[in-house]
Amino acid sequence: MEYWKIGKKIKEIRKRKGLTQEEVARRAGISRQTLSALENGYIGKTSIASLVRILNQLDCELEIKEKEKIPFFDPSTIE
């Protein structure tokens, strides 16, 4: 999974809503530096609880999707 995309999307939504990092971080109970790191792709130290609080401040939610399994195609089975 490309975790940096999570931060990029959070930043995009935050800016579209006209919110500063400071506002979102304060409301989510994290530091501005933590939010900045997340928005720049450093998700490693961000807990799921913090991520959910950030998303709540942006009126977003966390969704888990199962990967779609594509059946293996064996060209030798074609007549």
N, C-alpha and C positions, 0 to 999 in steps of 0.2 A: 504494500500500500504506500502511496506517495503522501506521507504525513504532512509535508509542507503545504499541500493543497488545502488542508484544514485551516491553517493560519491565513492563507491568502484569501479564502472565502470569508473568514471572520472579518478581516480587514476591509474587504469590499463591502460587506453588509454594514459594518460600523460606519464607514464613510458615507454610504448612501443614506443612512439614517441621520447624518449630521452630528454624530457623537464623537467625542474625543477619546483617546485611550484612557486618559485620567478618569473621565466620567464612567466608562464601562468598568474599568478596573476597580474603582471605589465601590460601585454598586455590587460588583461580583465578589468583593472582599479579597482581592488580590492586589499585588503591586502593579504599577504601570509598567515596570521593567519586565515582569512576567508576561503581561499581555503583549508587549512589544516583541519579546523573544518568540512567543507563540506565532504572532503575525508574520515573523520573519523566518518561520520554518523550524524553530527549535522547540519541538513539542515534548521532548524527552522528560523534562521535569514538571510538566503540567499534569496534575492529577485529573482523573475523570470527573471528580466532584467539582473541581475548578472549571473545567471545560463546560460542564453542564450549567454552572452559575453564569458563565460568560454568555453562553447561548441563550439562557433565559433573559438576560438583559437586552438581547438583540431580537427577542420574540422568535427564537429559533429553537429547534429541538434536535437531539441526537437520534439518528436512526441507524439501525444495524440491518444490513442486507446480506443474505446468503449469496455467495458467488454462484453465477449460473454455470452449470456444467454442460459443456459442449461435447457430444459424443465423438469419440475418435473416428476419423475417416480413414479407412484402409482402401487405397486405390486398387489393390489387387482383387477386391471383391466385385469390381465392375466388369460386366461381361461385354 
